[in-house]
Amino acid sequence: NAGVTQTPKFQVLKTGQSMTLQCAQDMNHEYMSWYRQDPGMGLRLIHYSVGAGITDQGEVPNGYNVSRSTTEDFPLRLLSAAPSQTSVYFCASSYGQGNTIYFGEGSWLTVV
Amino acid sequence: AQKVTQAQTEISVVEKEDVTLDCVYETRDTTYYLFWYKQPPSGELVFLIRRNSFDEQNEISGRYSWNFQKSTSSFNFTITASQVVDSAVYFCALSEAYVMKTSYDKVIFGPGTSLSVIP
């Protein structure tokens, strides 16, 4: 009963480094997304996908890249890490419009 | 424009007290969905409830109850006889229904209410 699995849980990066946050879901959900959570700002949408091969930008896409080659996986790439990207990242999935969104456990990222 | 307001930033109650978390939303759509999520100190986001705009019935689940009032655009959450395990940040969220399948139902989250239940 894995649900949404994201890795790593904790990561420290140096400014300028790149990395990929992995996300996988086993619920056959079409919709997947990445959010970031910052103090006092709730959750903000970074990128989303409505199916394999289809991705689009959310509210705060700059500095991030995504791809969706399979239904199950939706990795988030930080191209050149900046301190402003220090945040908690959540991967999420759902069956579609208006359906319940299920979240991964979160990834705590610090950029120094 | 879509907006979710949770005016209570932090609430502290003594164990066994009842507490209500407020959520006010704004939307121009007639079809939309409302959610509540719980984020305990461990950090994960736990789904609590989903409600569509056509169902105004209040819901009760154990010590939790939700009051949906379209007339005041509110979807308030009440915890009865609070317990220490209820200490968490609670998020209210709004999703508008789009007609096109390729359009993502952009879920807007409120800023959250931090609830502390003191033993």
Interface residues (C-beta under 8 A of the other chain):
Chain A: Y31 S33 G40 M41 G42 L43 L45 Y48 V50 I54 D56 G58 E59 V88 F90 G96 Q97 G98 N99 T100 I101 Y102 F103 E105 G106 W108
Chain B: T31 Y32 Y33 F35 Y37 G43 E44 L45 F47 R50 N52 F91 S95 A97 Y98 K101 T102 S103 Y104 D105 K106 V107 F109 G110 P111 G112
